[in-house]
Amino acid sequence: MSLLGRHSHAGLLALLVATASGGLAFATDALPCAQFTHEGPPQPIARGDRRGLERLERINQAVNNIPYSVLFLGDSLTEGWDPVLWERSLAPRSVLNAGIAGDFTDHILWRLEHGNLAGPPLKAVILLIGTNDLAAHRSPELTADGIRAILVLLRERLPQARILLLGLLPREQFPDAPLRRAVTETNRLIRDCADGEHIVYADIGDALLDSEGRLSVAVSPDWLHFSERGYALLESSLEQVLDRVLASADSCCQPR
């Protein structure tokens, strides 16, 4: 597992203001991480399918009715986390599974404005998103822009919470496959968003690979989603870094 922290980036404290059109405008001066590479910042997009909206409603109900400490935002890789392993390692840490299969970075931005952050204050947010952006032929640069936008919004809305930014997990069998290379490049672009305090970056995907960097069918039957064995390999690395993040959150909020 690779764990990176960088000096504080003031731009992740950037304010977000609603534009007249209902989009988001980002003030991102003095932050290389949040200097968007494309014309204009990414904008929130709502899911148009019934399943995605129903899943969102269930997440929002849980956010409002149960005092979770940690929100795990993601796509099918989060939603499909092995339930036995979740109950063993993440549920005791008060983590809510807020994954929605098929989500892009745009959808996460929309969710954060429509109920996912409406509950009691959170200690931490885990973010694992972007693989669907790449599969839809978005470039690593555009995918990283979407992740940066989410981080800026989270820092504005949850200034006391810690953010655990997970690197995109490996996909495709071989390390030189096009989507695998895109994952590697996206991770290179987003890891500098970490300051080691408010935002911690962790690349836990190495646990899934063999010594040649290959992803086996035993770990990922379709070279995208993970088997129980795959999630078990991720579990140990995630537990270690999450415990560090939560300890940091606890020490930050102790009365002095």
N, C-alpha and C positions, 0 to 999 in steps of 0.2 A: 504494500500500500504506500502510495506517495502522498505526503501531507505537506502542503505549502502554506506559508503565511507571509504577507508583505507588510511594509509600513502603511499606516493609515492613509486611505485615499479620500480626501475631503469631498470629492465629487459624489461619492455614494451617499452623502447626506443631501444631495441635490433635491430641491423642491420639485414636486409635480403639481401642475396647475391644469385645470380643465380648460380646454379651448372652447371657442364658441361652437365648434362643430361637434363637441362631445368627445373628441379625442384627447390624447395626453400630450402635453408639451413638457420636455425635460430640460432642466437647467443643469448642464453637465460640464461646466467649465472646470478646469484644473484636474480633470480625471481622465487619464488615458484609457482606463477600463471602460468608461462610459461615453467615450467619444464615438458616436455611431458612424459606421463606415459607409452607410448608404444614405440616400437622400431622405432626410426626416427620420425621426425615431419610429420604432415599431408601434403599432396601434392594437388595442384589444379587439378581438373578434369572438363573437358568440358562437357556440356550437349550434348547428341547425338540425341535428338529429335528435330523435326522441330519447334514445338510450343515453346519450351524453348529458342531456338536460335532466333526465331522471336521476342519473348518478350524481350530478351536481346538487340537486335538491336534497338527496340523502346526506351528502357531505355537509351541506349547510345546516341541516337539522341536527346532525351530530355536533357540529361546531357550537350551536346555540344551546344544546341541551346537556352536554357532557363537558366537564372542565378538563379538557386535554391540555397537556403542557407543550406538546410538539405536533406540528402539522407537517406531514410528509407529502409534498406536492410532486406530482409526476403524471406519467401516462400509463400504458398497460404494464410496463415493467414494475411500477409501484402497485397498481391495482391488483395485479396478478401475483403479488408476493405470496409465497407458500404460507397458507394460513396457520399451519402447525408451528412453523418457525416464527411467524409474526407473534403468535400468542406466547411463545417461549421467550423471545428477546425484545420485541418492540412494544407490545402491549404493557408489560410491567414498567416501561419507561414513559408511559402515558402518551404514546404516539398514535395519532389518527391517520389512517390510510386515506389520503386525499388524492389518490391517483385516478385518472379517468382515461381509459383506453382510447387511443387515437388523438390525444391532445397534442397540440403544437404549442410553442412558446406564446403565440398570440392568444390562445385559449386560456392559458394560465393568467395572463394579464387581465383578461376579461373577468375571470373568476375572482381575482383579488378585489375587484371593484363590485362584485355581486355576491357577497355573502361569505366567502371563505375566511375573511378576517373579522367577521362580525361578533365573534364570541369573546370570552374573557381573554385578558392578555396572555400571550404565549411566551414560554421560555425560549423556544427555538423553532426554526423552520428548516426542514431538509428539502433541498431542491434537486430533482433529477429529471431533466427535460431536454429535448432537442433532437432525439433520434428520429422522430417522425418528420421534423423539419428537413433533415438531411435526406431522408427517403423520398421526400417530395421534390428533390433536386434543388433545395435551397443550398446556397454555398455555406461553408463553415463561417464565413464572415457575417452573413445575414443571420445565421443561427445564433452566433455569439451575440449579435446585436439584440436579439430577442431575450437572451438570458440576461444581458446587462440591464435591459429595461425592467425585467422582473426584480433584479437586485435593487435597483434604484427605488422602485415602488415599495418593496419590502422594508428598506431602510427608512423610508419616509414614514410609512404607516406603523412600523414596529421598531422604534428607535432603541428600545431596551432589549429586544430579542436578539439571540445569536442566530446566524444563518450558516447552515452547513451546505455548502455548494459541492455536490458530487459531480465528478467528471463523467461525461457520457460513457456508458459501458460498451465494451467491444462487441461488434457484430460482424457477421461474415466469418468464414472459417479461417482464412489466411490473413496474415498481417499486411500484405500488399494489396488486398482487395480494395476497390474504390471506396466503399462506404466505411471500411475500417480506417483508411487513410483520412477520410473526412472527419471521423470521430477524433482521431489523434490531433488533427489540426484545430478542430473546435476547442478541444481541451487546452491546447496551447494558448489559444486566444482568451479563454475565460479565467485561467488560473491566476492571472495577475489581478483579478478583482478581489482577491483575498487580502485581508490585512492581518490575519492571524488572531484577531480579537472579535470584532463584530461579524466578520465573514471569514469562515475557514473553508479552504478548498481541500478535498480529499479525492484521490483517484483510487478507488477500491477495485477497479476492473481487472487489475493484474492478477488477482486471486483466481480468476476464471480461466486463465491461459496456461498452456503447457510451456515447457522450456523453449520451444520454438515460436512462441507467440500465437499458437493456433487455438481455436475455440472448438472443442470437441462436441459431438452430438450428445454425449452423456451429460454435458453441462448445459448445452443449448440446442435442443433438437432441430430448430429451424434457423439456427445461427442468429437469432434475435432475442427471442423469449427464453426464459431459463427454467430448467427442471428443478425439482426439489434439491438435487445435488448442487446445482448452480447457486440457488439461493442460500444453501448452507455454506458455500464457500464465501459468499458475500457477507453473511451474517457476522462472522467474527470480526472482520475489518470494520464493518459499520458500527458494531457495538463499541469497539475501542474508541473510535473518533467521536461518536455521539456522546459517550460518557465524558470525554474531555470537554466537549462543547457545553454540556449541561452543567458540569462542575464550574466552568467559567461563568455561565449565566447565574448560578447560585451565588458565587463569590461576588459578582457584580452587584447583586441586589440585596446583599446582607446589610443591615443597618450598621453604621460606623459609630 
